[in-house]
Amino acid sequence: MIQLVIGAAAGYVLGTKAGRKRYHQIKKGYEAAINSPATKAAVSATRKAIANKLDPQPRMKEVKNLRTNDGHEVLEPDQD
């Protein structure tokens, strides 16, 4: 907890010393980076890669020789 307070105090002091002009420079650079076509392409490619890895209905297979006493099957993800 004390580290959080020290970090916040240090950030406040450094931020006030840098001033409003530096804040606007940092903000402008951040917005330029976020809105650049290269960043948008990278985010889009990452989202597509993650979407391709995720399957909303994963394929399952029965684990052989494992049946519960109440007749239910034990399933595991199918690795195909």
C-alpha positions in Angstrom: 0.0 0.0 0.0 2.8 2.4 0.9 4.4 1.7 -2.5 1.2 2.7 -4.3 1.1 6.0 -2.3 4.8 6.7 -3.0 4.3 5.9 -6.7 1.3 8.1 -7.0 3.1 11.0 -5.2 6.1 10.6 -7.5 3.9 10.6 -10.5 2.1 13.7 -9.4 5.3 15.6 -8.7 6.9 14.6 -12.0 3.7 15.3 -13.8 3.4 18.8 -12.4 7.0 19.6 -13.1 6.6 18.5 -16.7 3.7 20.9 -17.1 0.7 21.1 -19.4 2.8 21.5 -22.6 4.5 18.1 -22.1 1.2 16.5 -21.2 -0.3 17.6 -24.5 2.8 16.4 -26.3 2.5 12.9 -24.7 -1.3 12.9 -25.4 -0.8 13.9 -29.1 1.8 11.1 -29.5 -0.4 8.6 -27.9 -3.4 9.5 -30.1 -1.2 9.5 -33.2 0.1 6.0 -32.4 -3.4 4.7 -31.6 -5.0 6.1 -34.8 -2.2 5.1 -37.2 -3.0 2.7 -39.9 -0.1 0.4 -38.8 -1.5 0.1 -35.3 -5.0 -0.5 -36.6 -3.7 -3.3 -38.9 -1.8 -4.9 -36.1 -4.8 -4.8 -33.8 -7.0 -6.3 -36.5 -4.5 -9.1 -37.3 -4.2 -9.9 -33.6 -8.0 -10.0 -33.2 -8.3 -12.3 -36.2 -5.6 -14.6 -34.9 -7.3 -14.9 -31.5 -10.7 -15.4 -33.1 -9.3 -18.3 -35.2 -7.8 -19.9 -32.1 -11.1 -19.7 -30.1 -13.9 -22.1 -30.9 -17.3 -21.4 -29.5 -18.2 -25.1 -29.5 -15.1 -27.1 -28.8 -15.0 -30.6 -30.1 -15.0 -33.2 -27.3 -14.4 -36.9 -27.2 -15.2 -39.6 -24.7 -12.4 -40.7 -22.4 -12.3 -44.5 -22.8 -12.8 -46.7 -19.7 -14.0 -43.7 -17.6 -17.7 -43.8 -16.9 -19.2 -42.5 -13.8 -21.4 -44.6 -11.6 -24.5 -42.6 -12.6 -23.9 -43.4 -16.3 -22.5 -40.1 -17.4 -19.6 -39.9 -19.9 -16.3 -38.2 -19.1 -15.2 -35.9 -22.0 -12.0 -34.2 -22.9 -11.1 -31.8 -25.7 -10.5 -33.5 -29.1 -7.0 -32.6 -30.4 -7.4 -32.7 -34.1 
